[in-house]
Amino acid sequence: MKRMIATALIASVASMGMVGCQEEKTSSSKRETKISTPSGTTTITTEKEVKTTEEKPPVAKP
């Protein structure tokens, strides 16, 4: 009985350690816009970051 509890405990600790190990890919895009006005030049920088995981979407059933 002690062996079963110990084995279950070790398995649960190992599985909890694996959580968060999924690989993430990050892509980003950066865009700069320069606006000239009589009082000077202004630069606006827009940066967008998209995170994706390796999970495949569910298959659509017909």
For each residue, the residues with C-beta under 8 A, 3 or more apart:
1: 4 5
2: 5 6
3: 6 7
4: 1 7 8
5: 1 2 8 9
6: 2 3 9 10
7: 3 4 10 11
8: 4 5 11 12
9: 5 6 12 13
10: 6 7 13 14
11: 7 8 14 15
12: 8 9 15 16
13: 9 10 16 17
14: 10 11 17 18
15: 11 12 18 19
16: 12 13 19
17: 13 14
18: 14 15 21
19: 15 16
20:
21: 18
22: 53 54 55
23: 53 54
24: 51 52 53 54
25: 51 52 53 54
26: 49 50 51 52
27: 49 50 52
28: 47 48 49 50
29: 47 48
30: 45 46 47 48
31: 45 46 47
32: 43 44 45 46
33: 43 44 45 46
34: 41 42 43 44
35: 41 42 43 44
36: 41
37: 40 41 42
38:
39:
40: 37
41: 34 35 36 37
42: 34 35 37
43: 32 33 34 35
44: 32 33 34 35
45: 30 31 32 33
46: 30 31 32 33
47: 28 29 30 31
48: 28 29 30
49: 26 27 28
50: 26 27 28
51: 24 25 26
52: 24 25 26 27
53: 22 23 24 25
54: 22 23 24 25
55: 22
56:
57:
58:
59:
60:
61:
62:
